[in-house]
Amino acid sequence: MFKKGISPDIVTYNTLINGHCREGKLVEAFRLHSKMSSNGVLPDHISYALVIRGLYLHGNVCRAHQLLHKMLDDSILPDPLLWNLVIDGYGRCGETELVFEVRDHLLALSMAPNIFTYNAAHVKEGNLQGAFMLKEEMFENGILPDVVTYNLLITHELLVKMKNMDVPVDHVPHPILIRKYCKEKQLDIAFDLYEEMFEKGLRSKACTYHTLITELTKNGFFKEALQVNHNMGIESAI
């Protein structure tokens, strides 16, 4: 394009950046983003969002964080979708403090967090205290947790609370709990949850069944392991 004297516009740049990000070519995407200004085209919020999203998806939180601050320095305000993406990226990488930092920044800008913001913030495992604080904050802000929120916060007690509040229980909570209790060697509880799931006709991925069978066998629950294996055959035949 440059050889032909054609200057790319913002749409062209964003299209190229998006293509690089989708193919995992983040170096090229970042380089192209950096060249925009020198070529007389100022990046917009879409330009930033595309690169930031790609960086988060590939675990490059530090570079994404730097680019986010540059975006703010350039007086380009992220939209709610990008803020949710940022929170989700921090949460998945275990950057809990940054999750709360962004939440506080949103409140300072008078941008009320929505259900997606809170669900993204709940992703981090192992920080139940912070997660429950966020859940209570949701209630205070008049935002009711949905099935996604509860799946992310799931514990046995919350499973009961879901039923009491008439929140639909789908196929997600049971496998999460089964894997949790397998890891904690509470195999009697894990098997009970599996039976409940099977009786309700809820299915899970094969990896959940294989994990359960392996742990049951390793710990002497041979009868239960055979039952799970037998039921897998029944499900595959349906």
Sequence and secondary structure as in RCSB ss.txt:
>XXXX:A:sequence
MFKKGISPDIVTYNTLINGHCREGKLVEAFRLHSKMSSNGVLPDHISYALVIRGLYLHGNVCRAHQLLHKMLDDS
ILPDPLLWNLVIDGYGRCGETELVFEVRDHLLALSMAPNIFTYNAAHVKEGNLQGAFMLKEEMFENGILPDVVTY
NLLITHELLVKMKNMDVPVDHVPHPILIRKYCKEKQLDIAFDLYEEMFEKGLRSKACTYHTLITELTKNGFFKEA
LQVNHNMGIESAI
>XXXX:A:secstr
 TTTT    HHHHHHHHHHHHHTT HHHHHHHHHHHHHTT    HHHHHHHHHHHHHTT HHHHHHHHHHHHHTT
    HHHHHHHHHHHHHTT HHHHHHHHHHHHHTT    HHHHHHHT  TT HHHHHHHHHHHHHTT    HHHH
HHS  HHHHHHHHHTT    SSHHHHHHHHHHHTT HHHHHHHHHHHHHTT    HHHHHHHHHHHHHTT HHHH
HHHHHHHHHHHH 
